[in-house]
């Protein structure tokens, strides 16, 4: 689509354009990272040196870039990425992409800047619990407390003490948590905070907490040991210009066994009901264990989610961390499980379950020793589509001279904003495209889909793409149809 063809033959000069893609059916401004490794820059050639783009052979860490004239960040990429020279660092180009159209693209210009160009982070080591340990932008303000937790202001709403760590002994297995209350928990040794401000509109606070905790359970598995292990938790909080949320990157160095580590997000007031993402829907839940009768084992207070949890105005997006609990109180807390460290697939001696759930196989890898990385996002309000956008982000690829899809043109605009685009795919039979719209709300919504591509027909379909019985009205390029509460509608166009 970006015009490079299937070979992705990159233009052979250092000034190039990127095509920024938005997979959301709404216009978005968001952060995007482009990988400056050699994969996009290698083209087929008998001479390897001719095949390598000149950028591959230079020290990226010493280079400066702008995107549409605005300074861009160079950030270290994750380890393990392919690179041409072992001694060379691997970097991503990070920038704020403005007003990317719905399911569309925008072309941006990447240019080399002079080596003395002011495009580096302003980095300061600050004292936690002081005014300097804060960042603010566009109505968002974050301040780090002296114990490593943080206070957050999102517009008119304020949240205090976010990012608290909770650790409990766990004598369970890979199926079920089995709490050990005896013994001591986390003890904080030190907190360090680094603040980074970039002229391209990105601000970060890096919080590193070093703690001590019980190393394991005692031999009887009824208490935690007096032996201790270290625990290091790094939390990177990021805000960006025009992006109405806070992104968190968490890194944990775990050396202990048989425990559950959770990240807590306090909210004001008790909780009667709350929302959580589930498969193709949003579920309304109550705090605490289920009241269902007739269970063989006591139902847990934790629950699985498929992306986000929203409680009393605060949404926490946690892709890849599917276990949560909401603890009602004053304050109430959203608890996101970071680690469950266990050594058995199934055990016979659990107090939370009447018998085994599977074979009693040792699972030493399930103790989760070493490094864990996770991404979360926080924003104000309940919006499943917005939570999904925080998960998927934007993408950028090198742009050719003649992109297939015109820039700034929305290919698929979905209204109202509470509806979600669940699928946009080729039809299973014949020519054409199929899309699915989800209504995760409790009221009927009239979907309006405006397409930026030509089509002759629009027909209602079932999930198996056989004909369905609901009405679709058309006005020019816009289709309208009702979507009932918690319903998925499928439409074929061609």
N, C-alpha and C positions, 0 to 999 in steps of 0.2 A: 504493500500500500504506500510505503514511503518513497517508492521509485527506484530502489536499488535492484529490483529483480530477485530471482531465486538465488543468485550467486552472492548477493550483498557485496558487490564490488564497491569499496569505499573510495570516494574522491581522493586523489593523491596530493592533497595539500593540507596544510595545518589549519586553515580556516574552513570550517564546515558548518553545515546546518543540521539541526536535529528536528525530527518530527515527534512531538509530544502527544501521546494518545491517552484518551479518557474513556475508560470502560463503563462509566456511569451514564445513566440517561438524564443527567442534569449537568448544566455548565458548572465547572469547578475551577477554583484556584487552590493549588496544593504544592507541596514539596515533591520533587522528582530527582532521582539519581540516575546518572548515565555511567555505565562501567567503562572506565578508560583503560581496559586491558586490551590485549592484542587481538582477541577473537574478531571483532568487527573490522580490523585493519589488515587482515591477511587475505590476499587474493591468490588464486591459482597462478603459479609461475614456476618455471624450471629453475630459476635463480632465486634462492631464498632471500637474499638481500634486496632484490628488486621487489619481492612480494611483500616485504615488511613496510608498513607505513612509517614515515619518519618519526611520528610521535612515539612509536614502540621503542625506538632506540635512544630516547632521551630520558633524563631524570625528571619524572613527572612531579616529584615532590618540590622541585625548584621552579616549576612553571606557574603562571598566573593566567586566569581565563575570565572572560566576561560572557554573559548570555544576554543578547539584545542590549548591550552596553552596560548592564548591571553586573557588579562583581559576583562571581560564583565561587563556591567553596570546593576545595579539594579535601575529601575525607577518606581515610584509610578504608579499603574494602575488607570484607571478611577474609580470614586466612583460608588457604586451600584453593584459591582461585588460580586458574592457569595464568602463567606469565612467561614472557620470552627470556628475560634475563633474571637469574636467581637472585642477584643482589639488588634488583630494582624493586621499589615499593609498588604496590597495586592500589589504585585509587579510584574513587567514584567522583564524578562531577555533580555537585548538589546545588540546586537552585529552586526558586519559587516560580512555577509556571502559572501565568495569569490567564484566567478566563478561557479555559479549554472547553470547546463546545461539547454538547451532550453526544456521547458516543462518536466523538469526532477528534480532530487533530488541530494543532497549531504549530507552525514552523518557527523556530527560533534560531538565531545566529550565534554560534560559538566562535569566539575570536581570542587569539593570544593577546595578552596584555604585557606591558613592560615588567621586568623583574621587580622593579620598585613600586609597582602598582599596589594601591592600598586594598588588597583583596584577602588579607589574612584575618583570622579571628583575633580579636582582642581578648587575651586570656589573663584572668586574675584568679589567684588563690584567695578565697575570702573566708571569713570566720562565720561558721554557722550560728544562727540566732541573732545576727546583726542585719541592719538594713542593706548592707552590701551583698548579702547572700540572697539576692532576689533578681528576677528578670520581669519585664512587663512589656506588653505590646497589644494594641488593638483591644483594650478592655480586659485582657488577661494578665494577671499578676501572680507570680509564684514566689514564696518566701520559705527558705529552709530553716527549720528549727534546730536548736543545738543538739537534739538527739537524732537528727537525720530525717525525721518526718517533715512534711511540707504543708503549708497553708496555700489555698488556691482561691483566687477570685475570678469568676467567670461572669463578666457583665455585672448584673446586680446581685448575683448569688455568691456566697462565700462558703468554703468548706475548710475545716480545720483538722490537722493531724493526719493527713493522708500519707500512705506509704508505710504505715506501721507494720512491723514484722511479728508474726505469731508462730511459735514452734511448740509442738507437742510430741511426746513419745508415741510411737506407733508399733504395736505388737501384731499388726494385721498382716495381710498378704496382698497379692496383686488384685484381688477382688474387693476386699473390704477393709476399711479403716477400723482399728481397734485401739482406742486411746489408752495411754498410760499417763495417769495424772501425777504420779509420784515423781519426786526428783526435781531438780532445778531446770529452768529453761534458758533463755538467751540472756547473756550479760554483755552490755555494750562496752567495748574497749576504746574505740576512737571513731570520730567522724571527721571527714575532710570534704571540702566543697571547692569546686573550681567553676568559675563563670566564664562563658565564652559568648562574645557578641560579634557577629559578622555584618559587614556593611550591606550585604545582599538581602538582609531582612530575616536572619535566623539568629535565635538566642537559645543558649543551653545552660543548664546547671548540672554538673556531674557530682553526684553524692556517693561517697564511698564509706560504707560502715563496716568496721571490723568488730566481730563479736566472738564470744566463747559459748560453747554449748556442750551438753553431754555427748560423748563420743558414740555411745551405743546403749543397748539395754543390758541389764545384768543377766547372769546365766539363767535365772528363773523366769525371765521375761515379764516380771511384774513391776519393775521399776527401772529408772534410767541410771546409768552408771555415774560414778563420781569422776571417772576419767573424762577429760575434756578434749574437744577438737575445735579448731578455728573455723569460722565462717566469715567469708567476705561477700558483701552484697553491694554491687555498684548499680546505681540508678541514674540514667541520663534523662533529664526532662527537657523537652524541646518545644519551642513555640516558633511560629513563622508568620510573616506578614500576610494578612488576608485569609489565614487558616484558623477557623474558630474551634480549635481543640488543642489539647496538650498531648504530645506523644511521649511515651516512656519506653526506654530500652533498659532491660534488666539483665545483669550478668551476676551469676551466683557461683562461687567456688565452694563446693560442698565436700567435706571430709568425714562427716558423721554418718551413722547408720540408724535405721529403725526410727524414723521421725517424719513428721509432716510439717512443711514450712508454707505459710500462707502470707499474702499481702493484703492488708486491710485498708478499706476506704470508708471512714466514718461519714455519716450523713445525719442531719438533725432530725429529731423526732422519732417516735415509734413507727413501725411499718405494719400495716394490715395486709396489703397486697403489693406485688411488684411485678414487673415485666422482665422476661428473659427470652433471648432468641432460641428458637427450636427449629427442627427440620421444616423448611418451607413455611414458617409461621413465627408468631410471637406468642409465648405462653404466659398466661396470668397465673402467678403462684402466690403462696402464703409462706411466711417464715416458719421454720421448724420442720420436723418430720411429718410425713403424710399421716392423716388420720384413718387411712384405710384399715379395715378389720380383716382378719384372716390371713395375714402375712406369715410365712414360715419364719421369718426373721424380722426384727424391728426395723422399720424403714429409717434410713439416715436423714439427717437434716440437710446434707449436701445434695446437689442436683447437677445433672449435666446441662450445659448450655452450648449453643452453636454460634457463639460470637460475642454477645453482649449481655449485660445485666443493667437494668435501670431501676433505681430506688430513690424516691423522694427528690426527684429533680436531677440526679447525677447518673450519667451513663458511663459504664466502664466497659471498654471493648477489649477482649482478651483472646485473640485468635490463637489456637494451638494450646490453650490452657482451659480445657472444657469442664473443669469442676469448680463449683462455686457454692457459697452459702450466704444467706442473708440473716443476720442476727439482729432481731428487734430489741430496742432498748433506748437509752438516752445517753450517748448517741447510739443510733443503729449503725451496723457495719456491713459492707459488702466484703466478703472474704473470698479471694481468688487463690486457689491452690497452685503454688509454684512447684513444690516437690512432694511426692510421697515415696519414701525410701524404705523398701522392704526386701527381704531375702528369700521369699518363698512364693511359688505360684499359688499354692493353697495350703492351709493349715487346719488341723483338727481342734486346736485349743483356743479358738476365738470366743470372746464373750459376746461379740456383736452378731454371731451367726451360729445356728444350732449344729452345723456339721460342715464337712468339706464342700468346696465349690468346684474342685477339680483335683488333679493329681498333685501330690506333695513334692513337687520338683523344686530344687534349689534354683534361685534366680539371682545370683550375685550382681549381675548387671543392673537389676532393678533397685539397687541401693543408690544409684544415680551419683556415683562418685565423680568428682571433677567439675567441669564447667557446664552450666546451663545458661542459655540465652533465651529471652522472651521479649515480645513486643506487646505493649498495651497502649490504649488511648483513652482519654477522659474528655467528656464534653458535657455541657449543660442541656437538659431536655431529653425527651424520648423520641428518637427518630431512627428506625431500623435501617432505612436507606443510607442515612448519614454514617451509621456505624459500619455498614458494609463498605462504604467509600474509604473509611479509615483503614479497613483491612486491605483492600486491593491496591490503593494508591494510584499513581500515574506511571506510565512507561515512556521512555524516550529511545528512539533509534536514529541512526544516521539517515539523513534525507538525501535522495537523489535529485536530479534536475527536473524530473517530471513525475511527481507523486500521482498515484492513481486516484486518490480521494482529495478533493480540494480542501485546503485548510479553512478554518473558521466556520465550516458548514456543519450544522448538527445533523447527524445521520438518523438519530433516534431520540426524540425528546418526549419524556413521559411526565404527565401531570395528572393529579396533584402530587406533591412531593412525598406524601406518606406511602405511595405505592412503590413497589420494587420491580425492577426488571430481573426476572429469574433466569431467563434463557433467551438467546438470540443465535440461531443456528440454521444450517441448511435443512431443508425438508427431508424426511426419510424417504419419501416417494416423489418422483418427478422433480420439476424445477421449482425454485422459490425458497422462501425463508420462513421459519417459524419463530415466533417469540411468545414468551409467557410473562404474564403480569400477576404479581402477588399482592393481595390486600391483607396486611397483617393487623388491621384495625378491627374494631368491633362494630363498625357501621358501614353501610353500602357506600362505595365510592364510584364516581363516574370517571373512568379512565379516558384520557385524551392522549393519543399517540400521534406525533407529527414526524413524518418520515422525510428524510432528505435524499431519498433515492426513488426512481420511478417505479410504479407498480400499477397493474391493471385490475387486480382482484384482491379482496380480503375476505377470508372465510373463517367462521368459528370452528374450532377443532377441540377434540378431547386430548388427553395426555398421549394416547396412542396415535394421534393425528388422524383419526377417523372423524367424520362430521359430528358437530355438536349442535345443540339447540339453544343459542342465545343470539341476540340481535347486535349488529354492528352498523353504525351510521358513518357516512363519509362526507367530508366537506373539503374538497381539494386534496391536500396531502395529509389531512388530519382524520384519524379514526376515533370514534367514541363508542364505548360499550360499558355496561355496568359490571362491577366486580363486587360480589357479596362478601360479608365479613369472613375473614380467614379462608378465602377462596383463591384458587389459581386458575386464571383464564389463559387459554392457548389460542393464538390467531396465526393463520397462514396467509402470506402475501406472495404474489407472483406477477 
